[in-house]
Amino acid sequence: MAINHNRELLTTNRIAAAALAALGAASAIPIPLAQLDFAVLFNAFNIDSGDSPRALLIIAGVGGILTIAVVALAFTGAALALTGAPSARRILIAAALGGLVTAMPLWIPAGVVIGAAALILGQAADGHGPIDKTHRNLLRTSGVTTRSPKQGEA
């Protein structure tokens, strides 16, 4: 296994993607805390579960634990985006979608921000290079002419 030491300077896209991913992950921290508080695992926000069925409390507890894992995955993706790892985009997409599974209505704003970070990173053309070496113009076209045809040319 070869280790690639990426010693290039930080690019604006990598910094912006890492900042967006960290912001999305940080804004999602209260979500699993609320889930675990509802499940009566600890008292973070003084949420009273009332007469909720035991099965609902178990589902909320499992969802809270899984959401903590998704938040950790988003922070991992932010760190990888900052380092330029090619897997950062896939990890951020997995975190954005995983949060939608574990905490659907509350995760939408955080998922959108984390997904935007993944879009900023783009995708490496060869799939193996660092994310800085993305090639947005894969067809190598130089431009598009939008000249309208004159009367009689069409």
CORNOR-V312078 format. One record per helix or strand of 2 or more residues. SS is the DSSP state (H for helix, E for strand). FROM is the first residue (numbers start at 1). TO is the last residue. If there is no record, write none. Layout:
ss: {SS	SS}
from: {FROM	FROM}
to: {TO	TO}
This chain:
ss: {H	H	H	H	H	H}
from: {12	29	54	88	104	131}
to: {27	38	83	102	121	133}
